Amino acid sequence: MNKNQTPIRITDAEWDILSAIWERNPIAASEIQDSLGPARNWSSGTVRTLLTRLVRKGVIQAQKVSRRFLYTPLVEKSECVKHESRSFIEKFLGGAPSSIVLDIVRESELSKKDIQELRRILREKDK
């Protein structure tokens, strides 16, 4: 999902499936069903439908191994998180994240490493 591509919209349910694939890949639909189905009250058909949608969107790939398909991600989790963050900022903050960033920094317990990283980022932005 680079800047030149049309953003891929991932629903909350698809995000759950994709998270399972990022956590453990390659993974079979039955394994996803075993880990997510009962908690979400999803049938195996629901899991397979969500997998098909993600394949069509080009986010995951399916490879037939023996008599089952194994799923692997085609995008990095960090890229999807970055896209979702940008989408949130545009939708709820009108593209100006400064107020929420300032609130998060004020209210969060930050480690020395976090503070150093923030300083590095701010120095880069100041150039």
C-alpha positions as CSV (number, residue, x, y, z in Angstrom):
1,M,0.0,0.0,0.0
2,N,2.2,2.8,-1.2
3,K,1.1,6.4,-1.6
4,N,0.4,5.9,-5.3
5,Q,-2.0,3.0,-4.8
6,T,-5.6,3.3,-4.0
7,P,-6.1,2.7,-0.3
8,I,-7.4,-0.8,0.6
9,R,-10.3,-0.7,3.0
10,I,-10.2,-3.4,5.6
11,T,-13.2,-4.0,7.8
12,D,-12.9,-4.9,11.5
13,A,-13.7,-8.5,10.8
14,E,-11.1,-8.7,8.0
15,W,-8.6,-7.0,10.3
16,D,-9.2,-9.9,12.8
17,I,-8.5,-12.5,10.1
18,L,-5.5,-10.6,8.9
19,S,-4.1,-10.3,12.4
20,A,-4.3,-14.1,12.8
21,I,-2.4,-14.5,9.5
22,W,0.3,-12.0,10.6
23,E,0.7,-13.8,13.9
24,R,1.1,-17.2,12.3
25,N,1.8,-17.8,8.7
26,P,1.3,-19.7,6.6
27,I,-2.0,-20.7,8.3
28,A,-5.0,-22.7,7.1
29,A,-8.6,-21.5,7.3
30,S,-9.4,-24.3,9.8
31,E,-6.7,-22.9,12.2
32,I,-8.1,-19.4,11.9
33,Q,-11.6,-20.9,12.5
34,D,-10.3,-22.7,15.6
35,S,-8.7,-19.6,17.0
36,L,-11.3,-16.9,16.1
37,G,-14.5,-18.6,15.3
38,P,-15.8,-19.5,18.7
39,A,-15.0,-16.1,20.3
40,R,-16.6,-14.2,17.4
41,N,-19.4,-16.7,16.8
42,W,-18.2,-17.2,13.2
43,S,-19.0,-20.2,11.1
44,S,-16.3,-21.8,8.9
45,G,-18.2,-20.2,6.0
46,T,-17.8,-16.8,7.5
47,V,-14.1,-17.3,7.9
48,R,-13.7,-18.5,4.3
49,T,-15.7,-15.5,3.0
50,L,-13.5,-13.1,4.8
51,L,-10.4,-14.9,3.5
52,T,-11.7,-14.7,-0.1
53,R,-12.3,-11.0,0.3
54,L,-8.8,-10.4,1.6
55,V,-7.4,-12.4,-1.3
56,R,-9.4,-10.3,-3.8
57,K,-8.2,-7.2,-2.2
58,G,-4.6,-8.4,-2.7
59,V,-3.8,-8.3,1.0
60,I,-3.2,-12.0,1.4
61,Q,-2.5,-14.9,-0.9
62,A,-3.8,-18.5,-0.9
63,Q,-1.6,-21.4,-1.8
64,K,-3.0,-24.9,-2.2
65,V,-0.9,-27.4,-0.3
66,S,-2.3,-31.0,-0.5
67,R,-6.0,-30.7,0.0
68,R,-6.1,-27.3,1.8
69,F,-5.2,-23.7,1.3
70,L,-2.6,-21.9,3.3
71,Y,-2.7,-18.2,3.7
72,T,0.2,-15.7,3.9
73,P,0.2,-11.9,4.1
74,L,1.2,-9.8,1.1
75,V,1.3,-6.6,3.1
76,E,3.2,-5.8,6.3
77,K,1.2,-5.1,9.4
78,S,3.1,-1.8,9.8
79,E,1.8,-0.6,6.4
80,C,-1.8,-1.4,7.3
81,V,-1.4,0.3,10.7
82,K,0.0,3.4,9.0
83,H,-2.9,3.5,6.5
84,E,-5.4,3.1,9.3
85,S,-3.8,5.8,11.3
86,R,-3.9,8.2,8.3
87,S,-7.5,7.3,7.6
88,F,-8.4,8.0,11.3
89,I,-6.6,11.3,11.2
90,E,-8.4,12.4,8.0
91,K,-11.8,11.2,9.1
92,F,-11.9,12.4,12.7
93,L,-9.3,15.2,12.8
94,G,-9.6,16.7,9.4
95,G,-6.0,15.8,8.6
96,A,-4.5,17.7,11.5
97,P,-3.2,15.3,14.1
98,S,-1.4,17.8,16.4
99,S,-4.0,18.0,19.1
100,I,-4.4,14.3,19.6
101,V,-0.6,13.8,19.4
102,L,-0.1,16.4,22.1
103,D,-2.8,14.9,24.3
104,I,-1.3,11.4,23.9
105,V,2.2,12.7,24.8
106,R,0.9,14.6,27.8
107,E,-1.1,11.7,29.2
108,S,1.2,8.8,28.5
109,E,4.0,7.3,30.5
110,L,7.0,7.6,28.2
111,S,10.2,5.8,28.5
112,K,13.6,7.5,27.9
113,K,13.7,5.7,24.6
114,D,10.3,7.0,23.6
115,I,11.3,10.6,24.5
116,Q,14.5,10.3,22.5
117,E,12.6,9.0,19.5
118,L,10.1,11.9,19.8
119,R,13.0,14.4,20.0
120,R,14.6,12.8,16.9
121,I,11.4,13.0,14.9
122,L,10.8,16.6,16.0
123,R,14.3,17.6,15.0
124,E,13.7,16.1,11.5
125,K,10.4,17.9,11.2
126,D,12.1,21.2,12.3
127,K,14.5,21.1,9.4
